[in-house]
Amino acid sequence: MASNDNAPQFLTANELVERWRGAISLGTLANWRAKKQGPGFNKFGTKVLYPAEEVAAYEAKHFQRPANDNGGGSK
């Protein structure tokens, strides 16, 4: 079977904790899932997978810019 380059990429909960450098724990991710918070995920049996595009969207939504930052443009 040929690989599909358009297939979505997924992260495990452990990979997500590593991506965020331990800023959140596996327990926090489990709590978020139970409360319908955090990035979207898929669950296949007991396996939880986070689509990379959902993680990126969650990160973008929670990106914080300093109050004195004018977005990089000069006035």
Distance bins in CASP14 RR format, pairs under 12 A and 6 or more apart:
PFRMAT RR
TARGET T0000
AUTHOR 0000-0000-0000
RMODE 2
METHOD distances of the structure
MODEL  1
1 7 0 0 0 0 0 1 0 0 0 0 0
6 53 0 0 0 0 0 1 0 0 0 0 0
7 51 0 0 0 0 0 1 0 0 0 0 0
7 52 0 0 0 0 0 1 0 0 0 0 0
7 53 0 0 0 0 0 1 0 0 0 0 0
8 42 0 0 0 0 1 0 0 0 0 0 0
8 49 0 0 0 0 1 0 0 0 0 0 0
8 50 0 0 0 0 0 1 0 0 0 0 0
8 51 1 0 1 0 0 0 0 0 0 0 0
8 52 1 0 0 1 0 0 0 0 0 0 0
8 53 1 0 0 1 0 0 0 0 0 0 0
8 54 0 0 0 0 1 0 0 0 0 0 0
8 55 0 0 0 0 0 1 0 0 0 0 0
8 56 0 0 0 0 0 1 0 0 0 0 0
9 15 0 0 0 0 0 1 0 0 0 0 0
9 19 0 0 0 0 0 1 0 0 0 0 0
9 49 0 0 0 0 1 0 0 0 0 0 0
9 50 0 0 0 0 1 0 0 0 0 0 0
9 51 1 0 0 1 0 0 0 0 0 0 0
9 52 1 0 1 0 0 0 0 0 0 0 0
9 53 1 0 0 1 0 0 0 0 0 0 0
9 54 0 0 0 0 0 1 0 0 0 0 0
9 55 0 0 0 0 1 0 0 0 0 0 0
9 56 0 0 0 0 0 1 0 0 0 0 0
10 16 0 0 0 0 1 0 0 0 0 0 0
10 39 0 0 0 0 0 1 0 0 0 0 0
10 40 0 0 0 0 0 1 0 0 0 0 0
10 41 0 0 0 0 1 0 0 0 0 0 0
10 42 1 0 0 1 0 0 0 0 0 0 0
10 43 0 0 0 0 0 1 0 0 0 0 0
10 44 0 0 0 0 1 0 0 0 0 0 0
10 47 0 0 0 0 1 0 0 0 0 0 0
10 48 0 0 0 0 1 0 0 0 0 0 0
10 49 1 1 0 0 0 0 0 0 0 0 0
10 50 1 0 0 1 0 0 0 0 0 0 0
10 51 1 0 1 0 0 0 0 0 0 0 0
10 52 1 0 0 1 0 0 0 0 0 0 0
10 53 0 0 0 0 1 0 0 0 0 0 0
10 54 0 0 0 0 1 0 0 0 0 0 0
10 55 0 0 0 0 1 0 0 0 0 0 0
11 17 0 0 0 0 1 0 0 0 0 0 0
11 18 0 0 0 0 1 0 0 0 0 0 0
11 19 1 0 0 1 0 0 0 0 0 0 0
11 20 0 0 0 0 0 1 0 0 0 0 0
11 29 0 0 0 0 0 1 0 0 0 0 0
11 39 0 0 0 0 1 0 0 0 0 0 0
11 40 0 0 0 0 0 1 0 0 0 0 0
11 41 0 0 0 0 1 0 0 0 0 0 0
11 42 0 0 0 0 0 1 0 0 0 0 0
11 47 0 0 0 0 0 1 0 0 0 0 0
11 48 0 0 0 0 1 0 0 0 0 0 0
11 49 1 0 0 1 0 0 0 0 0 0 0
11 50 1 0 1 0 0 0 0 0 0 0 0
11 51 0 0 0 0 1 0 0 0 0 0 0
11 52 1 0 0 1 0 0 0 0 0 0 0
11 53 0 0 0 0 0 1 0 0 0 0 0
11 54 0 0 0 0 1 0 0 0 0 0 0
11 55 1 0 0 1 0 0 0 0 0 0 0
11 56 0 0 0 0 0 1 0 0 0 0 0
11 58 0 0 0 0 0 1 0 0 0 0 0
11 59 0 0 0 0 0 1 0 0 0 0 0
12 18 0 0 0 0 1 0 0 0 0 0 0
12 19 0 0 0 0 0 1 0 0 0 0 0
12 26 0 0 0 0 1 0 0 0 0 0 0
12 29 0 0 0 0 0 1 0 0 0 0 0
12 41 0 0 0 0 0 1 0 0 0 0 0
12 42 0 0 0 0 0 1 0 0 0 0 0
12 43 0 0 0 0 0 1 0 0 0 0 0
12 44 0 0 0 0 0 1 0 0 0 0 0
12 46 0 0 0 0 0 1 0 0 0 0 0
12 47 1 0 0 1 0 0 0 0 0 0 0
12 48 1 0 0 1 0 0 0 0 0 0 0
12 49 1 0 0 1 0 0 0 0 0 0 0
12 50 1 0 0 1 0 0 0 0 0 0 0
12 51 0 0 0 0 0 1 0 0 0 0 0
12 52 0 0 0 0 0 1 0 0 0 0 0
12 55 0 0 0 0 0 1 0 0 0 0 0
13 19 0 0 0 0 0 1 0 0 0 0 0
13 20 0 0 0 0 0 1 0 0 0 0 0
13 22 0 0 0 0 0 1 0 0 0 0 0
13 24 0 0 0 0 1 0 0 0 0 0 0
13 25 0 0 0 0 1 0 0 0 0 0 0
13 26 1 0 1 0 0 0 0 0 0 0 0
13 27 0 0 0 0 1 0 0 0 0 0 0
13 28 0 0 0 0 1 0 0 0 0 0 0
13 29 1 0 1 0 0 0 0 0 0 0 0
13 30 1 0 0 1 0 0 0 0 0 0 0
13 31 0 0 0 0 0 1 0 0 0 0 0
13 32 0 0 0 0 0 1 0 0 0 0 0
13 33 0 0 0 0 1 0 0 0 0 0 0
13 38 0 0 0 0 0 1 0 0 0 0 0
13 39 0 0 0 0 0 1 0 0 0 0 0
13 40 0 0 0 0 0 1 0 0 0 0 0
13 41 0 0 0 0 1 0 0 0 0 0 0
13 42 0 0 0 0 0 1 0 0 0 0 0
13 43 0 0 0 0 0 1 0 0 0 0 0
13 46 0 0 0 0 0 1 0 0 0 0 0
13 47 0 0 0 0 1 0 0 0 0 0 0
13 48 1 0 1 0 0 0 0 0 0 0 0
13 49 0 0 0 0 1 0 0 0 0 0 0
13 50 1 0 0 1 0 0 0 0 0 0 0
13 55 0 0 0 0 0 1 0 0 0 0 0
14 20 0 0 0 0 0 1 0 0 0 0 0
14 22 0 0 0 0 0 1 0 0 0 0 0
14 24 0 0 0 0 0 1 0 0 0 0 0
14 25 0 0 0 0 0 1 0 0 0 0 0
14 26 1 0 0 1 0 0 0 0 0 0 0
14 27 0 0 0 0 0 1 0 0 0 0 0
14 29 0 0 0 0 1 0 0 0 0 0 0
14 47 0 0 0 0 0 1 0 0 0 0 0
14 48 0 0 0 0 0 1 0 0 0 0 0
14 49 0 0 0 0 0 1 0 0 0 0 0
14 50 0 0 0 0 0 1 0 0 0 0 0
15 21 0 0 0 0 0 1 0 0 0 0 0
15 22 0 0 0 0 0 1 0 0 0 0 0
15 26 0 0 0 0 0 1 0 0 0 0 0
15 29 0 0 0 0 0 1 0 0 0 0 0
15 48 0 0 0 0 0 1 0 0 0 0 0
15 49 0 0 0 0 1 0 0 0 0 0 0
15 50 0 0 0 0 1 0 0 0 0 0 0
15 52 0 0 0 0 1 0 0 0 0 0 0
15 55 0 0 0 0 1 0 0 0 0 0 0
16 22 0 0 0 0 1 0 0 0 0 0 0
16 23 0 0 0 0 0 1 0 0 0 0 0
16 24 1 0 0 1 0 0 0 0 0 0 0
16 25 0 0 0 0 0 1 0 0 0 0 0
16 26 0 0 0 0 1 0 0 0 0 0 0
16 27 0 0 0 0 0 1 0 0 0 0 0
16 28 0 0 0 0 0 1 0 0 0 0 0
16 29 1 0 0 1 0 0 0 0 0 0 0
16 30 0 0 0 0 0 1 0 0 0 0 0
16 32 0 0 0 0 0 1 0 0 0 0 0
16 33 0 0 0 0 0 1 0 0 0 0 0
16 38 0 0 0 0 0 1 0 0 0 0 0
16 39 1 0 0 1 0 0 0 0 0 0 0
16 40 0 0 0 0 0 1 0 0 0 0 0
16 41 0 0 0 0 1 0 0 0 0 0 0
16 48 0 0 0 0 1 0 0 0 0 0 0
16 49 0 0 0 0 1 0 0 0 0 0 0
16 50 1 0 1 0 0 0 0 0 0 0 0
16 51 0 0 0 0 0 1 0 0 0 0 0
16 52 0 0 0 0 1 0 0 0 0 0 0
16 54 0 0 0 0 0 1 0 0 0 0 0
16 55 1 0 0 1 0 0 0 0 0 0 0
16 56 0 0 0 0 0 1 0 0 0 0 0
16 58 0 0 0 0 1 0 0 0 0 0 0
16 59 0 0 0 0 0 1 0 0 0 0 0
17 23 0 0 0 0 1 0 0 0 0 0 0
17 24 1 0 0 1 0 0 0 0 0 0 0
17 25 1 0 0 1 0 0 0 0 0 0 0
17 26 1 0 0 1 0 0 0 0 0 0 0
17 27 0 0 0 0 1 0 0 0 0 0 0
17 28 0 0 0 0 1 0 0 0 0 0 0
17 29 1 0 0 1 0 0 0 0 0 0 0
17 30 0 0 0 0 0 1 0 0 0 0 0
17 32 0 0 0 0 0 1 0 0 0 0 0
17 50 0 0 0 0 0 1 0 0 0 0 0
17 55 0 0 0 0 0 1 0 0 0 0 0
18 24 0 0 0 0 0 1 0 0 0 0 0
18 25 0 0 0 0 0 1 0 0 0 0 0
18 26 0 0 0 0 0 1 0 0 0 0 0
18 29 0 0 0 0 0 1 0 0 0 0 0
18 55 0 0 0 0 0 1 0 0 0 0 0
19 29 0 0 0 0 0 1 0 0 0 0 0
19 39 0 0 0 0 0 1 0 0 0 0 0
19 50 0 0 0 0 1 0 0 0 0 0 0
19 52 0 0 0 0 1 0 0 0 0 0 0
19 55 1 0 0 1 0 0 0 0 0 0 0
19 56 0 0 0 0 0 1 0 0 0 0 0
19 58 0 0 0 0 0 1 0 0 0 0 0
19 59 0 0 0 0 1 0 0 0 0 0 0
20 26 0 0 0 0 0 1 0 0 0 0 0
20 28 0 0 0 0 1 0 0 0 0 0 0
20 29 0 0 0 0 1 0 0 0 0 0 0
20 38 0 0 0 0 0 1 0 0 0 0 0
20 39 0 0 0 0 0 1 0 0 0 0 0
20 50 0 0 0 0 0 1 0 0 0 0 0
20 55 0 0 0 0 1 0 0 0 0 0 0
20 58 0 0 0 0 0 1 0 0 0 0 0
20 59 0 0 0 0 1 0 0 0 0 0 0
20 62 0 0 0 0 0 1 0 0 0 0 0
22 28 0 0 0 0 1 0 0 0 0 0 0
22 29 0 0 0 0 0 1 0 0 0 0 0
23 29 0 0 0 0 0 1 0 0 0 0 0
23 59 0 0 0 0 0 1 0 0 0 0 0
23 62 0 0 0 0 0 1 0 0 0 0 0
24 30 0 0 0 0 0 1 0 0 0 0 0
24 31 0 0 0 0 1 0 0 0 0 0 0
24 32 0 0 0 0 1 0 0 0 0 0 0
24 33 0 0 0 0 0 1 0 0 0 0 0
24 37 0 0 0 0 0 1 0 0 0 0 0
24 38 0 0 0 0 1 0 0 0 0 0 0
24 39 0 0 0 0 0 1 0 0 0 0 0
24 50 0 0 0 0 0 1 0 0 0 0 0
24 55 0 0 0 0 0 1 0 0 0 0 0
24 58 0 0 0 0 0 1 0 0 0 0 0
24 59 0 0 0 0 0 1 0 0 0 0 0
24 62 0 0 0 0 0 1 0 0 0 0 0
25 31 0 0 0 0 1 0 0 0 0 0 0
25 32 0 0 0 0 0 1 0 0 0 0 0
26 32 0 0 0 0 0 1 0 0 0 0 0
26 33 0 0 0 0 0 1 0 0 0 0 0
26 48 0 0 0 0 1 0 0 0 0 0 0
27 33 0 0 0 0 1 0 0 0 0 0 0
27 34 0 0 0 0 1 0 0 0 0 0 0
27 35 0 0 0 0 0 1 0 0 0 0 0
27 48 0 0 0 0 0 1 0 0 0 0 0
28 34 0 0 0 0 0 1 0 0 0 0 0
28 35 0 0 0 0 0 1 0 0 0 0 0
28 37 0 0 0 0 1 0 0 0 0 0 0
28 38 0 0 0 0 1 0 0 0 0 0 0
28 39 0 0 0 0 0 1 0 0 0 0 0
29 35 0 0 0 0 0 1 0 0 0 0 0
29 37 0 0 0 0 1 0 0 0 0 0 0
29 38 0 0 0 0 1 0 0 0 0 0 0
29 39 0 0 0 0 1 0 0 0 0 0 0
29 40 0 0 0 0 0 1 0 0 0 0 0
29 41 0 0 0 0 1 0 0 0 0 0 0
29 48 1 0 0 1 0 0 0 0 0 0 0
29 49 0 0 0 0 0 1 0 0 0 0 0
29 50 0 0 0 0 1 0 0 0 0 0 0
29 55 0 0 0 0 0 1 0 0 0 0 0
29 58 0 0 0 0 0 1 0 0 0 0 0
30 37 0 0 0 0 0 1 0 0 0 0 0
30 38 0 0 0 0 0 1 0 0 0 0 0
30 41 0 0 0 0 0 1 0 0 0 0 0
30 43 0 0 0 0 0 1 0 0 0 0 0
30 48 0 0 0 0 1 0 0 0 0 0 0
31 37 1 0 0 1 0 0 0 0 0 0 0
31 38 0 0 0 0 1 0 0 0 0 0 0
32 38 1 0 1 0 0 0 0 0 0 0 0
32 39 0 0 0 0 1 0 0 0 0 0 0
32 40 0 0 0 0 1 0 0 0 0 0 0
32 41 0 0 0 0 1 0 0 0 0 0 0
32 48 0 0 0 0 0 1 0 0 0 0 0
32 50 0 0 0 0 0 1 0 0 0 0 0
32 58 0 0 0 0 0 1 0 0 0 0 0
33 39 0 0 0 0 1 0 0 0 0 0 0
33 40 0 0 0 0 1 0 0 0 0 0 0
33 41 1 0 0 1 0 0 0 0 0 0 0
33 42 0 0 0 0 0 1 0 0 0 0 0
33 43 0 0 0 0 1 0 0 0 0 0 0
33 48 1 0 0 1 0 0 0 0 0 0 0
33 49 0 0 0 0 0 1 0 0 0 0 0
33 50 0 0 0 0 1 0 0 0 0 0 0
34 41 0 0 0 0 0 1 0 0 0 0 0
34 43 0 0 0 0 0 1 0 0 0 0 0
34 48 0 0 0 0 0 1 0 0 0 0 0
37 58 0 0 0 0 1 0 0 0 0 0 0
37 62 0 0 0 0 0 1 0 0 0 0 0
38 50 0 0 0 0 1 0 0 0 0 0 0
38 54 0 0 0 0 1 0 0 0 0 0 0
38 55 0 0 0 0 1 0 0 0 0 0 0
38 57 0 0 0 0 0 1 0 0 0 0 0
38 58 1 0 1 0 0 0 0 0 0 0 0
38 59 0 0 0 0 0 1 0 0 0 0 0
38 61 0 0 0 0 1 0 0 0 0 0 0
38 62 0 0 0 0 1 0 0 0 0 0 0
39 48 0 0 0 0 0 1 0 0 0 0 0
39 49 0 0 0 0 0 1 0 0 0 0 0
39 50 1 0 1 0 0 0 0 0 0 0 0
39 51 0 0 0 0 1 0 0 0 0 0 0
39 52 0 0 0 0 1 0 0 0 0 0 0
39 53 0 0 0 0 1 0 0 0 0 0 0
39 54 1 0 1 0 0 0 0 0 0 0 0
39 55 1 0 1 0 0 0 0 0 0 0 0
39 56 0 0 0 0 1 0 0 0 0 0 0
39 57 1 0 0 1 0 0 0 0 0 0 0
39 58 1 1 0 0 0 0 0 0 0 0 0
39 59 0 0 0 0 1 0 0 0 0 0 0
39 60 0 0 0 0 0 1 0 0 0 0 0
39 61 0 0 0 0 1 0 0 0 0 0 0
39 62 0 0 0 0 1 0 0 0 0 0 0
40 48 0 0 0 0 1 0 0 0 0 0 0
40 49 0 0 0 0 1 0 0 0 0 0 0
40 50 1 0 0 1 0 0 0 0 0 0 0
40 51 1 0 0 1 0 0 0 0 0 0 0
40 52 0 0 0 0 0 1 0 0 0 0 0
40 53 0 0 0 0 1 0 0 0 0 0 0
40 54 1 0 1 0 0 0 0 0 0 0 0
40 55 0 0 0 0 1 0 0 0 0 0 0
40 56 0 0 0 0 0 1 0 0 0 0 0
40 57 0 0 0 0 1 0 0 0 0 0 0
40 58 1 0 0 1 0 0 0 0 0 0 0
40 61 0 0 0 0 0 1 0 0 0 0 0
41 47 0 0 0 0 0 1 0 0 0 0 0
41 48 1 0 1 0 0 0 0 0 0 0 0
41 49 1 0 0 1 0 0 0 0 0 0 0
41 50 1 0 1 0 0 0 0 0 0 0 0
41 51 1 0 0 1 0 0 0 0 0 0 0
41 52 0 0 0 0 0 1 0 0 0 0 0
41 53 0 0 0 0 0 1 0 0 0 0 0
41 54 1 0 0 1 0 0 0 0 0 0 0
41 55 0 0 0 0 1 0 0 0 0 0 0
41 58 0 0 0 0 0 1 0 0 0 0 0
42 48 1 0 0 1 0 0 0 0 0 0 0
42 49 1 0 1 0 0 0 0 0 0 0 0
42 50 1 0 0 1 0 0 0 0 0 0 0
42 51 1 0 0 1 0 0 0 0 0 0 0
42 52 0 0 0 0 0 1 0 0 0 0 0
42 53 0 0 0 0 0 1 0 0 0 0 0
42 54 0 0 0 0 1 0 0 0 0 0 0
43 49 1 0 0 1 0 0 0 0 0 0 0
43 50 0 0 0 0 0 1 0 0 0 0 0
43 51 0 0 0 0 0 1 0 0 0 0 0
48 54 0 0 0 0 0 1 0 0 0 0 0
49 55 0 0 0 0 0 1 0 0 0 0 0
50 56 0 0 0 0 0 1 0 0 0 0 0
50 57 0 0 0 0 0 1 0 0 0 0 0
50 58 0 0 0 0 1 0 0 0 0 0 0
50 59 0 0 0 0 0 1 0 0 0 0 0
51 57 0 0 0 0 1 0 0 0 0 0 0
51 58 0 0 0 0 0 1 0 0 0 0 0
52 58 0 0 0 0 0 1 0 0 0 0 0
52 59 0 0 0 0 0 1 0 0 0 0 0
53 59 0 0 0 0 0 1 0 0 0 0 0
53 60 0 0 0 0 0 1 0 0 0 0 0
54 60 0 0 0 0 0 1 0 0 0 0 0
54 61 0 0 0 0 0 1 0 0 0 0 0
55 61 0 0 0 0 0 1 0 0 0 0 0
55 62 0 0 0 0 0 1 0 0 0 0 0
56 62 0 0 0 0 0 1 0 0 0 0 0
56 63 0 0 0 0 0 1 0 0 0 0 0
57 63 0 0 0 0 0 1 0 0 0 0 0
63 69 0 0 0 0 0 1 0 0 0 0 0
63 71 0 0 0 0 0 1 0 0 0 0 0
65 71 1 0 0 1 0 0 0 0 0 0 0
65 72 0 0 0 0 1 0 0 0 0 0 0
66 72 0 0 0 0 0 1 0 0 0 0 0
END
